[in-house]
Amino acid sequence: MADEPIAVDGDYHYESDSAYSPDEFDWQSTDTTSIGSSIYQGLISNGRRYQSLRNKEYIIPSDELQFETYEAGHLVDMILNYHKENPLFSSPIGKNPDDSMNILDIGTGKGTWAMDVADRYPNSTVRGVDLYPPPVVWTPPNCVFEVDDILEEWTWREEFDLIHMANMIGSFDSSEWTNLYQQCYNKLKPGGWLEQFEIGPFVESDDGSLPPDSALASWGRIIKECGERAGRCCEIVSTMSSSIREMGFVDVHERVYKWPIGPWPKDERIKEAGFINVRHWMSGMEGWCMWLLTNYGTPKPWTKEEVYVFCAEVRNEIRQGRYHCYHKA
Ligand SMILES: C[S@@+](CC[C@H](N)C(=O)[O-])C[C@H]1O[C@@H](n2cnc3c(N)ncnc32)[C@H](O)[C@@H]1O
């Protein structure tokens, strides 16, 4: 329930709790191995690797550090939903693991969601599509990964029972979103479901512990404004359900979660999610903001070094753990 405050663990002291020590994170580590093909090599910019398939820049890198981020984000989602019979998606299909479904995962990233769904439904086929090849060495036999631009005309013959996408924030301009939703609509079976999960950029606190002049409080505003200047809305979390309705989808439901940043919540499950979300932020934040800030930062595009300094400030605030903060998802 998004509007209910998360109860705070009053006994918890961040700096002295080794179980949740942020020092184990190695957020500076990157490992960019070239594997021959130009698709794998991608484009290197500001020390990060970006996809090279689409003739238009995508704002977030496709490299090991970002794949680690996707893994951590998936884990937070799983922890917050683990009490559900099916923590992987909310659409009311696939009640029986023997069900045979056609499922598409748009912007599959590391491919973890697609592989988990394929494992859960061995009689179903799960396709994961991305601009950059998912870094997988083994996939369940019913999981297929394809490297393609989802904005091109879809050539799949089959229709889908479920089309899923997660964290596509900042990927598309408004006409591209319309194109994408339209293709989803056209390629769903009658009674099929589109499920979209997005993270909001704004960091908030319910108890006033997050100072308005903190780097964390400024994060959402900065990302949102850069996204607007880039023509790629970074706050689709607040507009996607109306965009989906406008495309003609019916029976639209929206659920808002609070993802704590830090193990400050009292509830053990939410505390665990907050701890993993720290890892998610530590590995993710540079990749989330580097392209936006070095291209659309104000008063002029930021240098790579300025981005490093900003990220270091955000990181320090997260490590200090003084703020009972969260973002919506
Ligand atoms: C932020 S990542 C999210 C990955 C994954 N869904 C997750 O939640 O962990 C967005 C992914 O969408 C992919 N993507 C962006 N634009 C795309 C396009 N036009 N066609 C296919 N994939 C795209 C990116 O390459 C990236 O891997």
Ligand as a Chemical Component Dictionary entry (heavy atoms), coordinates in Angstrom:
data_LIG
# 
_chem_comp.id                   LIG 
_chem_comp.type                 NON-POLYMER 
_chem_comp.pdbx_formal_charge   0 
_chem_comp.three_letter_code    LIG 
# 
loop_
_chem_comp_atom.comp_id 
_chem_comp_atom.atom_id 
_chem_comp_atom.alt_atom_id 
_chem_comp_atom.type_symbol 
_chem_comp_atom.charge 
_chem_comp_atom.model_Cartn_x 
_chem_comp_atom.model_Cartn_y 
_chem_comp_atom.model_Cartn_z 
_chem_comp_atom.pdbx_ordinal 
LIG C1  C1  C 0  16.838 -0.700 -17.755 1  
LIG S1  S1  S 1  16.971 -2.127 -18.730 2  
LIG C2  C2  C 0  15.851 -3.254 -17.935 3  
LIG C3  C3  C 0  16.216 -4.684 -18.133 4  
LIG C4  C4  C 0  15.254 -5.696 -17.519 5  
LIG N1  N1  N 0  13.942 -5.578 -18.092 6  
LIG C5  C5  C 0  15.214 -5.525 -16.039 7  
LIG O1  O1  O 0  14.236 -4.984 -15.520 8  
LIG O2  O2  O -1 16.181 -5.923 -15.360 9  
LIG C6  C6  C 0  16.123 -1.750 -20.227 10 
LIG C7  C7  C 0  16.486 -2.720 -21.321 11 
LIG O3  O3  O 0  15.716 -2.385 -22.479 12 
LIG C8  C8  C 0  16.525 -2.560 -23.597 13 
LIG N2  N2  N 0  15.987 -1.745 -24.703 14 
LIG C9  C9  C 0  15.941 -0.381 -24.766 15 
LIG N3  N3  N 0  15.404 0.002  -25.953 16 
LIG C10 C10 C 0  15.118 -1.142 -26.636 17 
LIG C11 C11 C 0  14.587 -1.408 -27.933 18 
LIG N4  N4  N 0  14.262 -0.399 -28.764 19 
LIG N5  N5  N 0  14.446 -2.688 -28.326 20 
LIG C12 C12 C 0  14.806 -3.713 -27.485 21 
LIG N6  N6  N 0  15.316 -3.525 -26.257 22 
LIG C13 C13 C 0  15.483 -2.259 -25.827 23 
LIG C14 C14 C 0  17.903 -2.090 -23.137 24 
LIG O4  O4  O 0  18.938 -2.601 -23.954 25 
LIG C15 C15 C 0  17.943 -2.611 -21.715 26 
LIG O5  O5  O 0  18.546 -3.887 -21.610 27 
# 
loop_
_chem_comp_bond.comp_id 
_chem_comp_bond.atom_id_1 
_chem_comp_bond.atom_id_2 
_chem_comp_bond.value_order 
_chem_comp_bond.pdbx_ordinal 
LIG C1  S1  SING 1  
LIG S1  C2  SING 2  
LIG S1  C6  SING 3  
LIG C2  C3  SING 4  
LIG C3  C4  SING 5  
LIG C4  N1  SING 6  
LIG C4  C5  SING 7  
LIG C5  O1  DOUB 8  
LIG C5  O2  SING 9  
LIG C6  C7  SING 10 
LIG C7  O3  SING 11 
LIG C7  C15 SING 12 
LIG O3  C8  SING 13 
LIG C8  N2  SING 14 
LIG C8  C14 SING 15 
LIG N2  C9  SING 16 
LIG N2  C13 SING 17 
LIG C9  N3  DOUB 18 
LIG N3  C10 SING 19 
LIG C10 C11 SING 20 
LIG C10 C13 DOUB 21 
LIG C11 N4  SING 22 
LIG C11 N5  DOUB 23 
LIG N5  C12 SING 24 
LIG C12 N6  DOUB 25 
LIG N6  C13 SING 26 
LIG C14 O4  SING 27 
LIG C14 C15 SING 28 
LIG C15 O5  SING 29 
# 
